Amino acid sequence: MKKVRVMAEMCCNHCGDIELAKKMIYEAKVNCNVDIVKFQKRNIDIWASKKPEVYNSEHPNPTNSFGKTYREHREFLELTFEQHKELKKYCDELGVDYSASVWDIPSAKEITSLNPKLIKIASACNNYYELLEWICENFNGEIHLSLGMTTRKEIEDIVNFFIEKNRNKDLVLYCCTSGYPVKPEEVCLLEITRLIKEYGDKVKEIGFSGHHFGTILDIGACSLGATIIERHFSIDKTMKGTDQVASLETAEMANLVNNLDEITRALNYKEQEILEVEKNNKEKLKW
């Protein structure tokens, strides 16, 4: 089995602080050896106009909010395009792939201009076809798309859309449950096998995006055939923020990367019926 790629989702755990974001990139790459670090980019005005009842209301979790309203919270956390450019440059210097989830067309235009290897579509945006169309027609890299909060019919429609756009071979679908955090029984790992059976020959890869505690379920996802694993990353889960609790700290992420490397090296068939390591033992022990 080929090496599984690991994506560290920085989400909002940088607390709107670019220096903290850089520290997270350093930890994820140098001390964990992840393949990709991913941020988020959204135009607050667009999303506030689409969901005014959400953005203008008080944040439901005041303890972890960075503003009184959800809009103020999001504005505090949102990194500017210039900051994303700085982070992309820092990723290039460290030798780790930079990416971002784009939540609207202006954000997609900004992130595309940075020429990342991949762009992510969050579960919340996967049926935003105007955005999908713009990305298909203007971005040449991999298009990663999470499937939380999505019906099977909607998944079929999404894949068919990418086929019509002749971009399905650049598409990576992620098994995902959109809860923060989720219980093991809510992760539904066997969706990976279903996605592989239904779409494995139509898309580039099937991945897994987890919001659970620990890392054992990620190993299960890999064993079932997921070839890219995305987990939220934090340098301190006790910090303020709504996503910290469902994230992995440095030691956990490093352990996950090492364990995924071991499991992928183990997921193979015997190249010969009696391996070299077995031959002497066969002579000594076998009747």
C-alpha positions, -999 to 999 in steps of 0.1 A, spaced: 0 0 0 13 35 -8 22 59 19 -8 76 34 -7 114 34 -15 132 67 -32 166 67 -30 188 98 -61 210 98 -52 242 116 -88 254 115 -93 283 140 -68 269 165 -43 297 156 -67 321 174 -63 347 147 -25 350 155 -2 345 125 28 339 148 9 311 165 -1 298 131 36 297 121 44 279 153 17 253 145 31 248 110 66 242 125 53 217 150 32 199 125 60 196 100 93 194 120 80 175 150 52 154 134 63 151 98 28 157 83 25 161 46 0 190 44 -11 218 67 -45 234 60 -61 266 69 -95 282 61 -104 312 41 -138 328 40 -153 362 31 -172 372 62 -195 397 43 -206 370 19 -213 344 47 -230 370 69 -254 379 41 -262 342 34 -267 334 71 -277 367 88 -296 349 115 -265 330 125 -238 356 120 -257 384 138 -268 362 168 -248 357 200 -222 330 198 -236 298 213 -204 291 232 -193 323 249 -165 307 268 -147 298 236 -159 327 215 -136 356 204 -165 380 199 -200 386 213 -217 377 180 -208 349 156 -197 375 131 -174 392 156 -160 357 165 -153 349 128 -138 383 120 -114 380 149 -102 346 137 -101 353 100 -66 356 85 -60 381 58 -49 372 23 -15 388 30 -12 365 60 -21 335 39 7 345 15 31 347 43 20 313 56 23 297 22 59 310 19 67 296 53 53 262 43 75 263 12 105 270 33 98 241 56 89 217 28 53 210 37 23 215 14 1 244 22 -36 243 16 -69 260 26 -106 253 27 -122 280 6 -158 289 15 -167 313 -13 -155 324 -48 -135 355 -37 -117 333 -12 -111 306 -39 -96 333 -62 -72 345 -35 -61 310 -25 -58 298 -61 -34 327 -68 -10 312 -43 -8 281 -65 -12 254 -38 -11 217 -48 -46 212 -34 -77 231 -23 -103 218 1 -141 221 0 -156 219 35 -187 198 40 -207 230 45 -199 241 9 -199 208 -10 -233 216 -27 -223 252 -35 -221 245 -72 -212 280 -83 -180 276 -61 -174 241 -74 -177 252 -110 -153 281 -105 -127 258 -89 -131 232 -116 -125 258 -143 -98 278 -127 -77 256 -104 -55 229 -118 -45 210 -86 -62 184 -65 -97 192 -53 -104 177 -19 -141 176 -7 -156 165 26 -189 146 28 -202 155 62 -239 165 63 -244 150 28 -269 125 16 -260 96 -8 -279 112 -36 -260 145 -30 -227 126 -31 -237 110 -64 -247 144 -78 -214 159 -67 -193 131 -83 -213 133 -115 -207 171 -116 -170 165 -115 -172 139 -142 -191 163 -164 -164 189 -157 -137 163 -165 -122 169 -131 -132 137 -113 -96 123 -115 -85 153 -95 -112 148 -69 -105 133 -34 -136 125 -14 -135 124 24 -156 102 47 -166 126 74 -191 132 102 -197 168 110 -197 168 147 -171 184 171 -163 160 187 -180 128 176 -184 94 193 -169 63 177 -203 50 167 -209 83 149 -177 81 128 -191 53 106 -158 40 92 -175 15 68 -186 45 47 -150 44 35 -155 9 20 -188 21 5 -172 51 -11 -143 30 -25 -168 5 -39 -191 32 -54 -165 58 -65 -130 43 -62 -126 40 -100 -141 74 -107 -122 97 -84 -85 101 -75 -87 89 -39 -109 83 -8 -98 100 24 -110 103 60 -116 135 80 -120 128 117 -133 148 146 -130 121 173 -108 117 203 -76 97 200 -60 81 169 -71 45 168 -100 52 144 -76 68 119 -56 35 118 -89 18 111 -97 42 83 -63 35 68 -68 -2 70 -101 1 52 -84 19 23 -84 57 31 -52 71 15 -53 105 32 -61 113 68 -71 147 80 -71 156 117 -75 190 135 -42 201 151 -35 221 182 -3 229 201 -24 231 233 -59 217 236 -66 238 267 -64 270 247 -95 290 239 -115 279 209 -143 257 198 -121 232 178 -93 227 203 -110 198 221 -114 176 190 -78 182 179 -45 163 182 -15 179 200 20 174 188 28 141 205 -5 126 193 0 138 157 35 125 156 24 92 170 -4 90 144 21 97 115 44 70 128 16 45 132 2 52 98 36 46 83 38 12 101 4 1 91 8 10 54 41 -10 53 23 -39 69 -8 -38 45 6 -61 18 7 -97 7 36 -120 10 59 -116 -20 69 -152 -17 53 -181 1 81 -184 26 98 -151 35 135 -148 41 129 -140 77 111 -174 80 136 -197 63 159 -203 92 130 -207 116 114 -232 93 145 -253 93 148 -252 131 111 -254 141 88 -268 116 79 -305 117 
